[in-house]
């Protein structure tokens, strides 16, 4: 199991390395002391798990997760207990308070061994299957198969995900390049639809199509995209 240690305190990193070094099956592939270095380490080293501090130079651990496309499993390590509820709301594997006790670390690693590997972290070339989104005070791990619609709002993207409408801090074009083309289709300049959520299709004027999403709005497929849409629906 490949691990990355992220903490702004060198002594804390050293102590966690010592504790992990005594546990069979854990390989520490690197460490970082701030958000920027942690993001680079995750992208380059592709760890299976990140031991992540909350407060660091350059932002918080939550800020870091929001900057990642592919999020590994996370065990928070912090001196602050007030973030625990929020950590578990974003599906953190565990939340360890400093000083970390060996017994608590062992319990967290047992969870790690039985937890499913997040499919979104399998390969940098594979389509995204989940995103971590921070929108104001709220955070989510969003499984993309459950998102019915992506709509551009300037340089941001609004997701239609059940009853939630989180805002993602990247452009629709950048997101499109990472989505599974077998599931998601660019209906027009400003919207991408999940083909699994299509309830019905009607012919509009000028060669356009109107797609009704299940429990969602009606989306116009531009004339330019209509032929590609028919082909995409044929192979499903």
C-alpha positions as CSV (number, residue, x, y, z in Angstrom):
1,X,0.0,0.0,0.0
2,X,1.6,3.3,-1.2
3,X,1.2,6.2,1.2
4,X,1.9,9.9,1.1
5,X,2.4,11.8,4.3
6,X,1.2,15.5,4.2
7,X,1.8,17.7,7.2
8,X,3.4,21.1,7.6
9,X,5.2,20.1,10.8
10,X,8.5,18.1,10.1
11,X,8.4,16.5,13.5
12,X,4.8,15.3,12.9
13,X,5.8,13.8,9.5
14,X,8.8,12.1,11.1
15,X,6.7,10.6,13.9
16,X,4.1,9.3,11.4
17,X,6.9,7.8,9.3
18,X,8.2,6.0,12.4
19,X,4.8,4.6,13.2
20,X,4.1,3.5,9.6
21,X,7.5,2.0,9.3
22,X,6.7,-0.6,11.9
23,X,3.6,-1.8,9.9
24,X,4.0,-4.4,7.3
25,X,2.7,-3.6,3.8
26,X,2.9,0.2,4.0
27,X,5.4,1.9,1.6
28,X,5.8,5.6,2.2
29,X,6.4,7.0,-1.3
30,X,6.8,10.6,-0.3
31,X,5.8,13.5,2.0
32,X,4.8,17.1,1.6
33,X,4.5,20.1,3.9
34,X,2.0,22.4,2.0
35,X,-0.9,22.2,-0.4
36,X,1.1,22.8,-3.6
37,X,3.7,20.2,-2.8
38,X,1.0,17.7,-1.8
39,X,-1.0,18.2,-5.0
40,X,2.2,17.6,-7.0
41,X,3.0,14.5,-5.0
42,X,-0.4,13.0,-5.4
43,X,-0.4,13.7,-9.2
44,X,3.1,12.3,-9.7
45,X,3.3,9.5,-7.2
46,X,-0.4,8.2,-7.3
47,X,-0.5,7.0,-3.7
48,X,-3.2,4.6,-2.6
49,X,-3.7,6.6,0.6
50,X,-2.8,10.1,1.9
51,X,-2.3,10.8,5.5
52,X,-3.5,14.4,5.4
53,X,-3.3,17.3,7.8
54,X,-6.0,19.9,7.9
55,X,-4.3,23.3,8.4
56,X,-1.3,23.9,6.2
57,X,0.4,26.7,4.3
58,X,-1.5,27.4,1.1
59,X,-4.9,26.2,2.4
60,X,-6.5,23.3,4.1
61,X,-6.7,19.6,3.4
62,X,-10.2,20.2,2.0
63,X,-8.8,22.8,-0.4
64,X,-6.2,20.3,-1.6
65,X,-8.9,17.6,-2.3
66,X,-10.9,20.1,-4.3
67,X,-8.0,20.7,-6.6
68,X,-7.6,17.0,-7.5
69,X,-9.2,15.1,-10.4
70,X,-8.4,11.7,-8.9
71,X,-8.7,11.5,-5.2
72,X,-7.0,8.7,-3.3
73,X,-8.3,7.3,0.0
74,X,-7.7,9.8,2.8
75,X,-6.9,9.5,6.5
76,X,-6.9,12.9,8.2
77,X,-4.2,13.5,10.8
78,X,-4.7,16.7,12.8
79,X,-4.5,18.3,16.2
80,X,-8.0,19.9,15.7
81,X,-11.1,17.8,16.5
82,X,-13.6,20.4,15.2
83,X,-13.2,19.2,11.6
84,X,-14.2,15.6,12.3
85,X,-17.8,15.8,11.2
86,X,-16.9,17.5,8.0
87,X,-14.1,15.0,7.3
88,X,-16.6,12.1,7.6
89,X,-19.1,14.0,5.5
90,X,-16.6,13.8,2.6
91,X,-16.1,10.1,3.2
92,X,-12.7,10.2,4.8
93,X,-11.5,6.8,5.7
94,X,-10.6,7.9,9.3
95,X,-9.7,10.9,11.4
96,X,-6.7,10.6,13.7
97,X,-6.0,13.2,16.4
98,X,-2.4,14.1,17.3
99,X,-0.4,12.8,19.0
100,X,-1.4,9.7,17.0
101,X,-1.7,6.5,19.1
102,X,-0.4,3.3,17.5
103,X,-3.6,1.5,18.3
104,X,-5.7,4.1,16.5
105,X,-3.4,4.1,13.5
106,X,-3.6,0.3,13.4
107,X,-7.4,0.5,13.4
108,X,-7.4,3.1,10.6
109,X,-5.1,0.8,8.5
110,X,-7.5,-2.1,9.0
111,X,-10.2,0.1,7.5
112,X,-7.9,0.9,4.7
113,X,-7.3,-2.8,3.9
114,X,-11.0,-3.6,3.7
115,X,-12.1,-0.4,1.9
116,X,-12.7,-0.6,-1.9
117,X,-10.1,1.1,-4.1
118,X,-11.7,4.3,-5.5
119,X,-12.0,3.6,-9.2
120,X,-11.3,7.2,-10.1
121,X,-7.7,6.7,-9.0
122,X,-6.9,3.7,-11.1
123,X,-5.2,5.4,-14.0
124,X,-4.6,8.9,-15.2
125,X,-5.8,7.9,-18.6
126,X,-9.1,6.4,-17.4
127,X,-12.2,8.5,-17.4
128,X,-13.1,10.2,-14.1
129,X,-15.7,8.3,-12.0
130,X,-15.8,10.7,-9.0
131,X,-15.0,14.2,-8.1
132,X,-14.3,16.0,-4.8
133,X,-16.2,19.3,-4.9
134,X,-16.0,22.1,-2.4
135,X,-18.8,24.7,-2.8
136,X,-18.8,27.3,0.0
137,X,-18.9,25.5,3.3
138,X,-20.1,22.3,1.8
139,X,-18.0,19.4,0.5
140,X,-18.9,16.3,-1.5
141,X,-17.4,13.2,-3.1
142,X,-19.6,13.1,-6.2
143,X,-20.0,9.8,-8.1
144,X,-20.3,11.0,-11.7
145,X,-22.6,8.2,-12.8
146,X,-25.2,9.9,-10.6
147,X,-24.8,13.4,-12.2
148,X,-27.5,13.9,-14.9
149,X,-26.3,17.3,-16.2
150,X,-23.3,19.6,-16.3
151,X,-24.0,23.2,-17.2
152,X,-21.4,26.0,-17.8
153,X,-21.5,29.1,-15.6
154,X,-18.7,31.2,-16.9
155,X,-15.5,29.4,-16.0
156,X,-17.4,27.1,-13.6
157,X,-19.6,24.1,-14.0
158,X,-22.9,23.5,-12.2
159,X,-23.8,19.9,-11.5
160,X,-27.3,18.5,-11.3
161,X,-26.8,15.7,-8.8
162,X,-30.0,14.5,-7.2
163,X,-31.3,17.4,-5.1
164,X,-27.8,19.0,-4.9
165,X,-26.5,21.7,-7.3
166,X,-22.8,22.0,-6.4
167,X,-20.5,24.3,-8.4
168,X,-17.2,23.0,-9.7
169,X,-14.3,25.3,-10.1
170,X,-13.2,24.4,-13.6
171,X,-14.5,24.9,-17.2
172,X,-16.9,22.7,-19.0
173,X,-14.4,22.0,-21.8
174,X,-11.7,20.9,-19.3
175,X,-14.1,18.6,-17.5
176,X,-15.4,17.1,-20.8
177,X,-11.9,15.9,-21.7
178,X,-11.9,13.7,-18.5
179,X,-15.5,12.3,-18.8
180,X,-16.4,8.9,-20.2
181,X,-17.7,9.5,-23.7
182,X,-19.8,6.4,-23.6
183,X,-21.9,7.9,-20.8
184,X,-21.6,11.7,-21.2
185,X,-22.5,13.8,-24.3
186,X,-21.9,17.4,-25.2
187,X,-25.4,18.5,-26.1
188,X,-24.5,22.1,-26.9
189,X,-21.9,24.7,-26.1
190,X,-23.0,25.0,-22.5
191,X,-24.3,21.6,-21.4
192,X,-23.2,18.0,-21.1
193,X,-25.8,15.3,-20.4
194,X,-25.6,11.9,-18.9
195,X,-27.1,9.5,-21.5
196,X,-28.3,7.2,-18.7
197,X,-30.8,9.9,-17.5
198,X,-32.5,10.4,-20.9
199,X,-36.3,9.9,-20.5
200,X,-37.4,11.0,-24.0
201,X,-36.3,12.7,-27.2
202,X,-38.4,14.9,-29.5
203,X,-37.5,16.5,-32.9
204,X,-37.3,20.3,-32.7
205,X,-37.0,22.9,-35.4
206,X,-34.0,23.3,-37.7
207,X,-32.7,19.8,-37.1
208,X,-32.4,20.3,-33.4
209,X,-33.4,17.7,-30.8
210,X,-35.0,18.2,-27.4
211,X,-34.0,15.7,-24.7
212,X,-36.0,15.3,-21.5
213,X,-33.9,14.2,-18.6
214,X,-35.3,12.0,-15.9
215,X,-36.2,14.2,-12.9
216,X,-34.5,17.1,-14.7
217,X,-34.9,19.8,-17.3
218,X,-35.4,19.6,-21.1
219,X,-32.1,20.1,-22.9
220,X,-31.7,21.2,-26.5
221,X,-29.2,19.3,-28.6
222,X,-27.8,21.7,-31.2
223,X,-28.1,21.0,-34.9
224,X,-24.4,20.5,-35.1
225,X,-24.5,17.8,-32.3
226,X,-27.7,16.1,-33.4
227,X,-26.1,13.6,-35.8
228,X,-23.5,12.7,-33.2
229,X,-26.2,12.3,-30.6
230,X,-28.1,9.8,-32.8
231,X,-25.0,7.8,-33.4
232,X,-24.2,7.8,-29.6
233,X,-27.7,6.5,-28.8
234,X,-27.5,3.8,-31.5
235,X,-24.5,2.1,-30.0
236,X,-25.9,2.0,-26.4
